[in-house]
Amino acid sequence: MKIGFDAKRLFNNFTGLGNYSRFVLDTLLEADTSDNYYLYTPKIKDRPETKRYLQDPRLKIITPPSWMKPSPLAAVWRSTLPIHSKEFSSLDIYHGLSHELPMGIPAHVKSIVTIHDLIFLRYPEFYSGFDVMMHHQKVKHACRVADRIIAVSEQTAKDVIHFLKADPAKIKVIYQGCHRQFRNKHTSEEIAVVKEKYGLPDSYVLMVGSIESRKNAITLLKAFAMLPKDGRPGLVLVGKGTTYLDEVKTTIAALHIEKEVSLIHNAAFSDLPAIYQGATVFAYPSLFEGFGIPIIEAIESGIPVLTSKGSCFAEAGGAQAWYADPQKPEEWTSCLKEILGSDNHQRIASQQEHVLKFRPEHNRINLLNSYLF
């Protein structure tokens, strides 16, 4: 088969949507099928994460003609691929990896779209009115014209049916895993080097994710401040800052925990496994997610997980994670006390069984089957 992909995020995004795009393509490439893959992207960033795709002979990378590369014409090209790409009509399948499909896909080209979340409809207050309108327009079009919809969680599948009135028969839930680097166990010496690099304490509670209001770091800060000072670990927040960062810093100062909180905005992706493995517990107080890949990264890293009640978090965390109300810091304090004061080896071992269903070798057959019409 000839399969085309919207590869904008694969080549230009190095967090959630980009990681998903690379996960899908890596999963298919490892299957070693005779399929041919066409990657459509308006531009390519020169990063270590993208080099292997530029060098793989099984992949054909397609970018806009030179006269369309200046923005915003590149965006127009991406939305009208069937018109502007001569290869498009020869495809058997086109997969929009992040909520979108171009206009005018020929009837003989089967289309698939992956929907990660509909947070902009559930929590529109986190977005501008223009962004809500544009996201809604794009995802509604994609779900209407798609032959198949892939949802990354049962929660997202329910939201697609509820908010977009999509046909349930078109929806298939296929989980995303995390990068395989999180399965590599680091030595204590390697972890110590990374801790020194970022100035991390010996023991710490870890949160990973963009520092934005939906991720709800302030609940964790308040919970951390209520832990007994004697023997309290540090708190490390890893993620890109947004305007919410100012509120986070104000809260840290008000709680008088400045010396105990580390804010890391520029951690190298290759250092993340050691940062996870050096943590005592992973805490993820997000209000809502489409799935929650940092939870999977933490489980693969072999540390206890505390996350929010509701949304998709139980799907990602499984039965052996701890759960607390994201609006109640005192619940988080109680859970942190329990985790920090317990031997969690058995629960961590059970988490390792749970995480198997998110690995590429488990999802490969589901992904390949989604391309069979």
C-alpha positions as CSV (number, residue, x, y, z in Angstrom):
1,M,0.0,0.0,0.0
2,K,0.9,3.6,-0.4
3,I,0.2,5.5,2.8
4,G,0.5,9.2,3.2
5,F,0.8,11.1,6.6
6,D,0.4,14.6,7.8
7,A,4.0,14.9,9.1
8,K,4.0,18.5,10.2
9,R,4.2,17.6,13.8
10,L,6.6,14.7,13.2
11,F,9.2,17.1,11.9
12,N,8.4,20.2,13.9
13,N,6.9,19.3,17.3
14,F,8.9,17.7,20.0
15,T,6.3,17.1,22.7
16,G,2.9,15.4,22.6
17,L,1.6,15.5,19.0
18,G,5.1,15.2,17.6
19,N,5.9,12.2,19.8
20,Y,2.7,10.6,18.7
21,S,3.5,11.1,15.0
22,R,6.9,9.5,15.5
23,F,5.5,6.7,17.6
24,V,3.0,5.7,14.8
25,L,5.6,5.8,12.1
26,D,8.2,4.0,14.1
27,T,5.7,1.3,15.0
28,L,4.9,0.8,11.3
29,L,8.5,0.8,10.2
30,E,9.4,-1.8,12.8
31,A,6.7,-4.0,11.3
32,D,8.9,-4.2,8.1
33,T,6.0,-4.4,5.7
34,S,6.3,-3.7,2.0
35,D,4.2,-0.5,2.3
36,N,5.5,2.8,1.0
37,Y,5.2,5.9,3.2
38,Y,4.8,9.5,2.1
39,L,5.4,12.2,4.7
40,Y,3.8,15.6,3.9
41,T,5.3,18.5,5.9
42,P,5.4,22.3,5.3
43,K,8.9,22.5,6.8
44,I,11.5,20.4,8.5
45,K,13.4,21.3,11.7
46,D,17.0,20.0,11.9
47,R,16.8,18.1,15.2
48,P,18.2,14.7,16.4
49,E,14.6,13.4,16.5
50,T,14.1,14.0,12.8
51,K,17.4,12.8,11.3
52,R,16.4,9.1,11.0
53,Y,13.4,9.9,8.9
54,L,15.4,12.0,6.5
55,Q,17.8,9.0,6.0
56,D,15.3,6.1,5.7
57,P,15.0,5.0,2.0
58,R,11.5,3.7,2.7
59,L,10.2,7.2,3.3
60,K,9.4,9.9,0.7
61,I,9.3,13.4,2.2
62,I,7.1,15.9,0.3
63,T,7.3,19.6,1.0
64,P,5.5,22.6,-0.7
65,P,6.9,24.0,-3.9
66,S,9.3,26.8,-3.3
67,W,6.7,29.5,-4.1
68,M,4.4,28.2,-1.4
69,K,6.9,27.8,1.4
70,P,6.5,31.3,2.9
71,S,3.9,31.3,5.5
72,P,0.8,31.4,5.3
73,L,0.9,29.7,1.9
74,A,2.5,26.6,3.4
75,A,-0.6,26.3,5.6
76,V,-2.8,26.5,2.5
77,W,-0.7,23.8,0.9
78,R,-1.2,21.5,3.9
79,S,-5.0,22.0,3.8
80,T,-5.3,21.4,0.0
81,L,-2.9,18.5,-0.6
82,P,-5.1,16.7,-3.1
83,I,-4.9,19.8,-5.4
84,H,-1.2,20.6,-4.9
85,S,0.5,17.3,-4.6
86,K,0.8,15.1,-7.7
87,E,1.6,12.0,-5.6
88,F,-1.6,12.3,-3.5
89,S,-3.9,10.7,-6.1
90,S,-1.8,7.6,-6.1
91,L,-2.2,7.0,-2.4
92,D,-4.3,4.2,-1.0
93,I,-4.6,5.8,2.5
94,Y,-4.0,9.2,4.0
95,H,-3.6,9.5,7.8
96,G,-4.0,12.8,9.5
97,L,-2.0,12.3,12.7
98,S,-3.3,15.3,14.6
99,H,-7.0,16.2,14.3
100,E,-6.9,17.4,10.6
101,L,-7.6,16.2,7.1
102,P,-7.1,18.2,3.9
103,M,-10.1,19.3,1.8
104,G,-11.1,17.4,-1.3
105,I,-9.6,13.9,-0.6
106,P,-10.5,11.8,-3.7
107,A,-13.0,9.0,-3.0
108,H,-10.6,6.3,-3.8
109,V,-8.1,7.5,-1.1
110,K,-9.3,6.1,2.2
111,S,-8.8,8.6,5.0
112,I,-8.0,8.2,8.7
113,V,-7.7,10.9,11.4
114,T,-6.3,10.6,14.9
115,I,-8.1,12.6,17.5
116,H,-6.1,13.2,20.7
117,D,-8.5,15.2,22.7
118,L,-11.3,17.8,22.5
119,I,-10.1,19.9,25.5
120,F,-10.8,23.1,23.5
121,L,-14.6,22.1,23.6
122,R,-14.6,20.8,27.2
123,Y,-12.5,23.6,28.6
124,P,-12.8,26.5,26.1
125,E,-11.7,29.0,28.8
126,F,-8.1,27.7,28.3
127,Y,-8.2,28.9,24.7
128,S,-8.9,32.1,22.7
129,G,-12.2,32.4,21.0
130,F,-10.5,32.3,17.6
131,D,-8.5,29.1,18.5
132,V,-11.7,27.3,19.7
133,M,-13.5,28.2,16.4
134,M,-10.6,27.1,14.2
135,H,-9.9,23.9,16.1
136,H,-13.6,23.0,16.1
137,Q,-14.0,23.7,12.4
138,K,-11.0,21.5,11.5
139,V,-11.8,18.6,13.8
140,K,-15.5,18.6,12.8
141,H,-14.5,18.5,9.1
142,A,-12.0,15.7,9.7
143,C,-14.4,13.5,11.7
144,R,-17.2,14.0,9.1
145,V,-15.1,13.0,6.1
146,A,-12.8,10.4,7.6
147,D,-13.4,6.8,6.8
148,R,-12.0,5.9,10.2
149,I,-11.3,7.8,13.4
150,I,-8.6,6.7,15.7
151,A,-9.0,7.9,19.3
152,V,-6.1,7.7,21.7
153,S,-8.2,6.7,24.7
154,E,-11.7,5.6,25.5
155,Q,-12.3,9.1,27.1
156,T,-11.4,10.7,23.7
157,A,-13.7,8.3,21.9
158,K,-16.6,9.2,24.2
159,D,-15.9,12.9,23.6
160,V,-15.8,12.6,19.8
161,I,-19.3,11.0,20.0
162,H,-20.6,13.5,22.5
163,F,-19.3,16.8,21.1
164,L,-19.0,16.0,17.4
165,K,-21.9,13.4,17.0
166,A,-19.5,11.2,15.1
167,D,-20.5,7.7,14.0
168,P,-19.4,5.3,16.7
169,A,-18.9,2.6,14.1
170,K,-16.0,4.7,12.6
171,I,-14.1,5.0,15.8
172,K,-11.3,2.7,16.9
173,V,-9.4,3.2,20.2
174,I,-5.6,2.6,19.7
175,Y,-3.4,3.6,22.6
176,Q,-0.2,5.5,22.3
177,G,3.0,4.4,24.0
178,C,5.9,6.5,25.0
179,H,9.4,6.6,23.5
180,R,11.4,3.4,24.0
181,Q,14.2,5.4,25.7
182,F,12.1,5.4,28.9
183,R,12.5,1.6,29.0
184,N,16.3,1.8,29.3
185,K,17.3,1.7,33.0
186,H,20.1,4.0,34.0
187,T,22.8,3.3,36.6
188,S,22.9,5.3,39.8
189,E,26.0,7.0,38.5
190,E,24.3,8.1,35.3
191,I,21.3,9.4,37.2
192,A,23.7,11.3,39.5
193,V,25.3,13.0,36.5
194,V,21.9,14.2,35.2
195,K,20.9,15.4,38.7
196,E,24.0,17.4,39.0
197,K,23.5,18.9,35.5
198,Y,20.1,20.3,36.4
199,G,20.8,21.0,40.1
200,L,18.3,18.4,41.4
201,P,18.0,17.2,45.0
202,D,18.7,13.7,46.0
203,S,15.0,13.0,46.6
204,Y,12.2,14.7,44.8
205,V,8.6,14.6,43.7
206,L,8.5,15.1,39.9
207,M,5.9,16.6,37.6
208,V,6.5,16.7,33.8
209,G,4.4,18.7,31.4
210,S,3.9,22.3,30.1
211,I,3.5,24.7,32.9
212,E,0.0,25.9,31.9
213,S,-3.2,26.3,33.9
214,R,-4.8,23.0,32.7
215,K,-1.9,21.0,34.1
216,N,-2.8,22.5,37.5
217,A,0.7,22.6,39.1
218,I,-0.6,24.9,41.8
219,T,-2.6,22.1,43.4
220,L,0.6,20.1,43.7
221,L,2.5,23.1,45.1
222,K,-0.1,23.5,47.8
223,A,-0.1,19.8,48.6
224,F,3.7,19.8,48.8
225,A,3.7,22.7,51.2
226,M,1.5,20.8,53.6
227,L,3.9,17.9,53.8
228,P,5.9,17.8,57.1
229,K,9.1,19.8,56.6
230,D,11.1,17.2,58.4
231,G,12.3,14.8,55.7
232,R,10.3,16.5,52.9
233,P,11.8,15.8,49.5
234,G,12.2,18.4,46.9
235,L,9.7,19.2,44.1
236,V,10.8,19.4,40.5
237,L,8.6,20.7,37.7
238,V,9.8,20.0,34.2
239,G,8.2,21.7,31.2
240,K,7.9,24.7,29.0
241,G,6.6,27.8,30.7
242,T,3.5,29.8,29.7
243,T,1.8,32.8,31.2
244,Y,0.7,30.5,34.0
245,L,4.3,30.3,35.1
246,D,4.0,33.8,36.7
247,E,1.1,32.5,38.9
248,V,3.2,29.4,39.8
249,K,6.1,31.5,40.9
250,T,3.8,33.8,42.9
251,T,2.4,30.7,44.7
252,I,5.8,29.3,45.4
253,A,6.8,32.6,47.0
254,A,3.6,32.8,49.0
255,L,4.1,29.3,50.3
256,H,7.8,30.0,51.2
257,I,9.0,26.9,49.4
258,E,11.4,28.7,46.9
259,K,14.4,26.7,48.1
260,E,12.6,23.4,47.7
261,V,11.2,23.8,44.2
262,S,13.1,23.4,41.0
263,L,11.7,24.7,37.7
264,I,13.3,23.1,34.6
265,H,12.2,24.6,31.3
266,N,15.0,23.3,29.0
267,A,15.6,19.7,29.8
268,A,17.0,17.7,26.9
269,F,14.7,14.9,25.8
270,S,17.5,12.4,26.2
271,D,17.9,13.4,29.9
272,L,14.2,12.8,30.8
273,P,14.5,9.0,31.6
274,A,17.2,9.7,34.2
275,I,15.2,12.6,35.6
276,Y,12.2,10.3,36.0
277,Q,14.3,7.4,37.4
278,G,15.9,9.7,39.9
279,A,12.5,10.7,41.3
280,T,10.8,9.3,44.4
281,V,7.3,9.7,43.0
282,F,5.7,11.1,39.9
283,A,2.7,13.5,40.4
284,Y,0.4,14.6,37.6
285,P,-2.4,16.8,38.8
286,S,-3.8,17.8,35.4
287,L,-7.5,18.7,35.1
288,F,-8.0,16.9,31.9
289,E,-6.0,15.1,29.1
290,G,-6.7,13.1,26.0
291,F,-4.4,10.4,27.4
292,G,-1.5,11.5,29.5
293,I,1.8,10.2,28.1
294,P,3.9,11.4,31.1
295,I,2.1,8.9,33.2
296,I,3.3,6.1,30.9
297,E,6.8,7.5,30.9
298,A,6.8,7.4,34.7
299,I,5.5,3.8,34.9
300,E,8.1,2.7,32.3
301,S,10.7,4.5,34.6
302,G,9.7,2.3,37.5
303,I,8.4,5.0,39.9
304,P,5.1,5.3,41.8
305,V,2.4,7.4,40.1
306,L,-0.1,9.8,41.7
307,T,-2.5,11.4,39.3
308,S,-6.0,12.9,39.0
309,K,-9.3,11.3,39.4
310,G,-11.5,11.4,36.3
311,S,-10.8,12.0,32.6
312,C,-8.5,9.3,31.0
313,F,-6.1,9.1,33.9
314,A,-7.2,5.6,35.1
315,E,-6.8,4.3,31.6
316,A,-3.1,5.4,31.6
317,G,-2.3,4.8,35.3
318,G,-4.1,1.5,35.9
319,A,-5.2,0.0,39.1
320,Q,-1.9,0.4,41.0
321,A,-1.5,4.2,40.6
322,W,-2.8,6.6,43.3
323,Y,-5.6,9.0,42.5
324,A,-6.7,12.3,44.0
325,D,-9.2,15.1,43.3
326,P,-7.2,17.7,41.2
327,Q,-9.2,20.5,43.0
328,K,-8.3,19.2,46.6
329,P,-4.7,19.7,47.6
330,E,-5.3,18.0,50.9
331,E,-6.0,14.7,49.1
332,W,-2.7,15.1,47.2
333,T,-0.9,15.7,50.5
334,S,-2.5,12.5,52.0
335,C,-1.5,10.4,49.0
336,L,2.0,11.8,49.0
337,K,2.4,10.9,52.7
338,E,1.3,7.4,52.0
339,I,3.6,6.9,49.0
340,L,6.6,8.5,50.7
341,G,6.1,6.4,53.8
342,S,5.5,3.0,52.1
343,D,7.4,0.2,50.4
344,N,5.9,0.5,46.9
345,H,7.8,-2.3,45.2
346,Q,4.8,-4.6,44.7
347,R,2.7,-1.8,43.2
348,I,5.5,-0.7,40.9
349,A,5.8,-4.3,39.7
350,S,2.1,-4.4,39.0
351,Q,2.4,-1.2,37.1
352,Q,5.0,-2.8,34.8
353,E,2.4,-5.4,33.8
354,H,-0.2,-2.7,33.1
355,V,2.1,-0.7,30.9
356,L,2.7,-3.6,28.4
357,K,-0.5,-2.8,26.6
358,F,0.9,0.6,25.5
359,R,4.0,-0.7,23.9
360,P,4.5,-0.8,20.1
361,E,4.6,-4.5,19.9
362,H,1.1,-4.7,21.5
363,N,-0.4,-1.9,19.4
364,R,1.3,-2.7,16.1
365,I,-1.4,-5.2,15.0
366,N,-4.2,-2.7,16.0
367,L,-2.5,0.0,14.0
368,L,-1.9,-2.2,10.9
369,N,-5.5,-3.4,11.1
370,S,-6.8,0.2,11.1
371,Y,-5.3,0.5,7.6
372,L,-7.4,-2.5,6.3
373,F,-10.7,-1.4,4.7
